[in-house]
Each structure stands twice: as C-alpha cells, then as structure tokens.
Amino acid sequence: MKGRTSQFQGRPPGFIFSKEREPRERKSGPSRAGTATLHCEGLPAAQLAHRFGTPLYVYSVSAIRERLEAFERVFRKVPHTICYSVKANSNLSILKLLANTGCGFDVVSGGELARVIRADKRAAKRVVFSGVGKTRDEMRAAIRAGILLFNLESESEMRVLAEVAAGAKRTVRIAFRVNPDVPAKTHPYISTGLQKHKFGVPIGEARGLYAKASATKNLKVAGVSVHIGSQITDMKPFAASMERVAELVRELRSDGHRIEYVDAGGGLGISYEKGSSGFEGPVADYAEALLRPLRKLDVHLLLEPGRSIIAAAGILLTRVLYKKRNGTKQFLVVDSAMNDLIRPSLYQAYHEIVTIAGDGSSPNETVDVVGPVCETGDFFARDRSLPSVNEGDLLAILDAGAYGMVLASNYNTRPRPAEVLVDGKSAKVIRRRETITDLMRSEV
Ligand code: LLP
C-alpha cells in the first residue's frame, strides 16, 4: 500500500505537493498541520476549486515558460522559430503568453488563425498554415494576415491557393508537407506519416510538385514540411523522417529551388506515467534527432510543438460526487466527464490522477474513475489504485493541458469547464464557465 506522497511524482515547476500552505476551505476545520497538498505554483489546488468551482482546468505560467525555454535552449545553435501548435490548447490568454515570448504559431483553420490575430496581430507573420482541407476563405484570410508559410498537402490545393493569391494580387510562400512513409510508434489515430494516411504528398512525388509550384504564378517555393504524428517518444522515427527530408532538400536545391525553411512539425511525446522524469533529456534527444540530418543544410528550422509545451502545464480538477460499488467494482463518480477530457475514452490514454489533500497515510483502493455521462466509455481511469477518498473530495487529472479543453464538447448538454491561469500567487479566469443558457443561445 502506497501513501499519497510516494504515489505523487509531481509536475514541477507548475504542480507540486507542498506543505507550505493550507487550502482555505480546510482552515476552519480541524488542524491539519504538516499536511502536504497539491499546489499550482503558489496556490493550493483546493483553494482554486473552492474559488472557481469544478470541473476546472488549471494552467501554470511557469510550467509553460519552462518548456518553451527548454526548446529554445536545445535549438539555440540553429536559426529556428517555434510555431506552437494552436490545436493543442487555443485559449487566447495562453496564445498571448506565448506570442509575448516571440513564439510563432501552427494553425490548421481560419478559426485558429483568427485566435492568433486576436491574441497578437504581430504574430501573424510567424504563422504556418497546415491542414489537408484549407478553404478559399481561409486562404484569403491567411494571405490578408501575411502569414509566413502555407504547408500544402495536394496538387489541387496548390492550384486553388495560386488562384486565391492571384485574386489578392499577392505572392505567397509555400512548402509541401511531404509524407515520408515512416511509421511512428503511437496510437493509430494520431500517426500521420504513412502512405495510408490522408496527410501530405508522397515524398517520391515531391520533386515533380515543386517543379509545378515554381512554374506557378503567385507561389514562391520556400520550404519543405513534415509531421509524422503525435505523442512520439522514440526518437528514431523523427531522425528517419528528417533524413528523408534533408535528402529531398538537397535534391530540390540541385533542381534550382530556394529552400529556406524546413518545418519539422510537432509530435514530441511526454511521459504521462512518470511526470517527474523531466523534460530536459527528452527535448535534447529530440533536437539531436532533428539536427543531425540537417547539419550543413543551412535552413531555418520551424518547429510545431503542441503537447510537449502545454500538456504538463495543465490539470483538470474534479470533485467526487459519489462512491458506488457494483459487485466487486468500486467506482468514483466525479463531476467531470468525457465531454471535458476525452483522451481516455478516445485513445485509451493514461492520465495520472492524484488526490489533493491528506497526510499520505490513507490506504489505497482500486477504483474506476468515471463521469456522469451516459456512456460506458465515459471514464478517466479503470482499475486504478488510488488513496482512498470520500465523497466531496477533490481529484486532479494530470497532464490535461493539451488536447483537453480544445476537444471538450457539450455532450449531454453539459457546460464546459472554466479555465484558470496561475502565475505565482495570482489566479486569473481565462475562460469563464459556460452556462446552460450559453448552450442554447444559437438555437431557434
Ligand atoms: N503539426 C501538425 C501538422 C499536427 O497535425 C500536429 C498535431 C502538431 C503539429 C502538434 O503535435 P504535438 O506536438 O501536439 O504532438 N488529440 C490527440 C493529438 C492529435 C494531434 C494532431 N496533430 C491527442 O489527444 O493525443
């Protein structure tokens, strides 16, 4: 039987188990001196839940900054731009925070582009636009905004972009997103670099396409882009695909094209199970995998990390509504559900769950943590060993900062959670909790 403190490995600097402060809601109760509780930076998680309600997404500014800085450090030797992948978490305040550090952005829709512009208009010139189905309207908006690069995914799309650019009397920089046919060991839904996937153009056909693009008015060939999938923790596929891209860059240059940019996409995975194993090592290995093949190529490297920047910087706080037993199974029914965080249901993803308060001595029990949605697939954890909790206690679902809120829905007419950004001892609501009235607003 493990106690709470030994179970919890933390996600410093954002989320730590600390004895320093007591949750406000406990203050009037019996003295709990010496109790270690989950904190986000300088604030007890229980206090945040009390102030803002649950379910609640909580993000840490210092955790976001730390990860960005780690990226900057390992890529400092080459000209590069981090184009944070907006799809991972598109909250305006988070985009603004990133834009203020000089980040660029990877967008896949006109909506994401509009968010970037709203967060910081000046960041538009550091935007790359990816995605297999860009519409004319989206292209027009991106041209108007003056983005850095269009990542094209088909010949048809190339023709449409040329038409739209001609209509706008502009010349736009393009790259083709090549599909290197490299398997990435990850969940099949988020692996993208094989020929059977819808993404990119086959790398073997790239030279022909670049020849056509450079003969097309209003398009300026500027780079090569690749993205092989997400939550990849083995560095070999990154290295293998970058080898192929580097080879292509050499060929394209010998064909007379000016290739300034290599866009390496995103995909660096995180350790959902062992949060404390650190980020410095993995990101350094990642840089090594990308930079070795690119040596001597003299390109400006674009990176599109999403998860690796924001996942560990966010948690989802939820309260236990009921404990119930069906036969031998013990369930914790919590006030958050698959509509708030769908990753466990959709990808059988593991998220560490921790209890918030206690002295670390509670015995563990094996539970399923489930939500109130009417689906058997509505669970956060199955057969998980957790310190015993009571109805009304709080749980924190860790590493929920990426692909959490952005994938939230209103299924079962459930308003989506509020989001709070913590910086030291200050907490700011960066998205208010939805109301049921909000949910019905656009219906007749
Ligand atoms: N660039 C492109 C072109 C992408 O398609 C993606 C992610 C990224 C960058 C960012 O990848 P990251 O660094 O976050 O791995 N909902 C899934 C993940 C879907 C990823 C889609 N594309 C999940 O929750 O695991």
Residues whose N, C-alpha, C, O or C-beta is under 5 A from the ligand:
A	BS01	LLP	S85 A88 S130 I190 H227 G229 S230 Q231 G265 G266 G267 L268 E304 P305 G306 R307 S308 R343 Y403
